[in-house]
Amino acid sequence: MPVFAFLYRPTRRLTAAELAERAQRVREWSLARREAGQVLMVSVFDDDTRLLKHDGESTTPQEPALAGCTLVSAEDLAAATRLAQDFPGRAYGTDVEIRPVRTYVPPTAQ
């Protein structure tokens, strides 16, 4: 089945209470979707971000930094989009970019 990446971009600052609530709701959503065989992997990115540009310049990104990434399994882009519509982080101002993933170098067996 095709794999899609959900790339998360927060659009506003959250209070400590909102951060905790969002984290709990996202965790529950992720675990339920993993149990259903839809979520393959979830990664959360640290705030310490650098952008290394093609010309060698290293800067702090100007646009909202990516907050995380989820790899999901879905029939097609439409199904992945429907799955992303239920992502609870959206209620806290997180945009979700949905991208098809093609694997060039598969992970090694562990």
Beta strands, then each sheet from edge to edge (+ up, - down):
strand 1: 3-10
strand 2: 39-44
strand 3: 51-52
strand 4: 58-59
strand 5: 68-73
strand 6: 94-101
sheet 1: 2+ 5- 1+ 6-
sheet 2: 3+ 4-
end
